[in-house]
Amino acid sequence: MVGNYKEVLYDNETLDAQSIVLRKFKKDDAEDILAYASDAETLRFLVWEGVSTIERAKAAIVEYYWSSPGIFAIELKENKKCIGCFALRMEPEHEKASFGYMLNRRYWGKGYMTEALSAVLRLCFEKLELNRVESTHYIGNEGSGKVMQKCGMKLEGIGRQEVKIKGVFQDVAHYGITRERWGSLGL
């Protein structure tokens, strides 16, 4: 793994894909954040309660989105609109990372999250030189699993009633991909 992963992340604050750009959040994103982070359906499978006011959206930018490198806004190239968030969480001692993402539901099923994950996996394996990337989704949110599968990730198991989210125990699907597998796929 690259010695200083924070430096690599800061040097790669913008990742380009076909229809989207992953970039650092801006203060001007507050209204777009409010649009997706106040929607109950978008938040259904997240621990985060979201935001309900423009002030809370602005606070989320400062308190969370700017809190560490590896947190990206997902911006549509065609209109510069922020439609979601992608958070990469590094575990340098294990040469791996995990991630989470959220997308405004008006943009579900259009391939944007697959583009985002593909760009992040390239960053992880080519520039950060990680050995493994992993993530999870709750059973019932199979769209998230399909994104991971399209990017070459494999289902590694199900944790039964693994976490309690909003008062309900959730089964959790665990996905992962190694650098070796990713390289063999030619993605």
N, C-alpha and C positions, 0 to 999 in steps of 0.2 A: 504494500500500500504506500502511496505517496506520503512522505513525511509530514507535511503540514496540510492536512485536509482543509482547514479553514481558509488558507491562502488559495487553494485550488477552487473552493466554492466562491470566494470573493472574486476571483479572476473569471469565473463563469456564472455571473449573476444573470446573464441572458442566454437562453437556449432557444435555438430556432427550430421550428418544425414546419410542415407544409402549410397548415391553416392557422396555426397559433404561434405565439411566442411565450416562453416562460421567462418572467422577469421579476425584478424586485417590486414590491408593492409601492404605490405612490399615495400621497394624501388624497389625490383626486379620485381614488378608487372607492371611497367611502360609500357612495350611492350604489355602486355595483355590488359591493359587499353586502350592504343592507338588503338588496334584492334577493340574493341567494341565501344569506345567513339568517334571514327571518322567515324562511319558508319551511313549514313543518315537514313537508315531504322530503325536501333536500336534507334536513337534519335528522330524519327518522332513524338512521343507522349510525349516528354519531354520539359520542359522549358529550360533546360541546352543546350547550344550550343555544348557541347562536347569539344574535343581537336583535334588538327591537327598535332601536332609534339610530339616527345618523350619528349622534354623539358616541354611542357605544361602538358603532362601526369604525369611527375615527380612532377611538381608544384601542380597538382590536388591532389596528394597523401598528400603532406605536408599541403596545404591550406584547403582542404576539408576533405579528407578521414581520416586524423588524427585529425580533428578539435574537435571531441567530441566522447564520448563513444557511442556505439550503431550503428556505421557504420562498416559494415562487407564486406570483400571480399568473394565472392563465389568461392570456389576452388574445382575442380574435384579431387576426391581422387586418381583416376587411374593414373593421370599424373602431379598432383600438379599445374595445369594451373588455373589461375584466369579467370573466365568466366563472372563475373558480380559483382554487388554491391547491398547491401541491407542496407537501412538507416532507423533506428528506431528513431522517434522523440517523446520524452517524454513530457507529460503535467501533471506533478506530482500533481498540484493543483486540477486536475479533475480525478486523478487516472486512466489516460488513456494514450494511445500512438497512433500515426499514423505512417505510413511507406510509403516508396517508394522503387522501385527496378528497376534494369536494367540488362538485360542479353544479352550477345553476341548472335546475331540472329542465328549463326550456332548451337546453343544449345537450341533453342526454341522447344517446343513440346516434350521434353524428360522427363518431370517431375521434373527437377532440381529446378525450382522456387517453385513448390508445396512443395518439401522437405525443402527448405529454409524457406518458410513462416510457415510451421508446426513447425520447430525448434524454430523460433522466437516467435510464439504464446505460445509454452510451456514455454519459458523464461518469457514472459509477464505475464502469468497467474499463473505459479507455483513458480517462484522465485521473480519476481517483484510485484506479488500479485495485478496486475491491475484489474480494474473493466471492462474496455472496450478497444478494439483496433479497429481502423478504417483506411480506406484508400479510394482512389478514382482512377478512370481511365477515360480517355476520350472516348467518344463514337467513335467506329471505332477500338478500341483496346480491343476487347472482350476477347482475350486470357488472358489478365490480370484479367478480371472479373472471368473467368473460374478458374484460380488459387485460387482466393479468395473463390469462391463457394466450390471448392474441400476441402478447409480447414474449412468449416463450416460458413463462413461469409455470411451475407444476404444483398441483394440489398435493400437499404433503400430509394432510390429516385434518381431522375435525376435533375440536375441543368441545365436549358436551357441557352445556351450561357453564361455559368458561368465565363469562363476565356478566355483571348485572348492569344493564343500561336502562335508565329511566324506569327503574323498578321491575324490569323483566330480565330473567336470566336468558342469555343468548348463547347459542351454539356458534362457534367461530371456526371458519375455514382458514387454514394456514397454507400460504403459497411461498415458494422460494425459487431462486435461480442462481446458479453459480457462474462464475466467469467462464469456466470450461464449457458449460452447456450453452451459454449465450454466444460464445465464439463459434461453436459448432453449428449454430442456427443461421449464421451469416446475416444477422439482423443489423 
